[in-house]
């Protein structure tokens, strides 16, 4: 089975939402990612009391 390289994947900044973007880009580039998917907020926010 072929293996994926970091160049075939996209790093997302969702895990780094409390860090400045420059730091996120530096960390993701350091992991070998060539692309970054940027999120301004979490993709889904469940409100208190809301049923999913």
C-alpha positions as CSV (number, residue, x, y, z in Angstrom):
1,X,0.0,0.0,0.0
2,X,1.5,3.4,-1.0
3,X,2.2,5.8,1.9
4,X,1.1,9.5,1.8
5,X,3.8,12.1,2.3
6,X,3.4,15.4,4.1
7,X,3.4,17.1,0.7
8,X,0.2,15.3,-0.2
9,X,-1.7,16.4,3.0
10,X,-3.0,19.8,4.1
11,X,-2.3,21.2,7.6
12,X,-5.2,22.9,9.3
13,X,-4.9,25.7,11.8
14,X,-8.0,24.7,13.8
15,X,-5.8,23.1,16.5
16,X,-3.8,26.4,16.8
17,X,-6.8,28.8,17.0
18,X,-5.2,30.6,20.0
19,X,-1.9,31.2,18.2
20,X,-1.0,34.0,15.8
21,X,-1.1,32.9,12.2
22,X,2.7,33.5,11.7
23,X,3.5,31.0,14.4
24,X,0.9,28.5,13.0
25,X,2.5,28.8,9.5
26,X,6.0,28.3,10.9
27,X,4.9,25.1,12.8
28,X,3.0,23.6,9.9
29,X,5.8,24.3,7.5
30,X,8.2,22.7,10.0
31,X,6.1,19.5,9.8
32,X,6.7,19.4,6.0
33,X,3.2,20.5,4.9
34,X,3.1,22.6,1.7
35,X,-0.6,23.8,2.2
36,X,-2.5,25.2,5.1
37,X,-6.3,25.1,5.4
38,X,-7.4,28.2,7.4
39,X,-10.3,28.2,9.8
40,X,-11.6,31.5,11.3
41,X,-13.8,29.6,13.8
42,X,-14.5,26.0,14.6
43,X,-16.4,24.3,11.8
44,X,-19.3,23.5,14.1
45,X,-20.3,25.2,17.3
46,X,-23.0,23.5,19.4
47,X,-24.9,26.0,21.5
48,X,-25.6,25.2,25.1
49,X,-28.8,23.1,25.4
50,X,-28.8,22.4,21.6
51,X,-29.5,18.8,20.6
52,X,-27.1,17.6,17.9
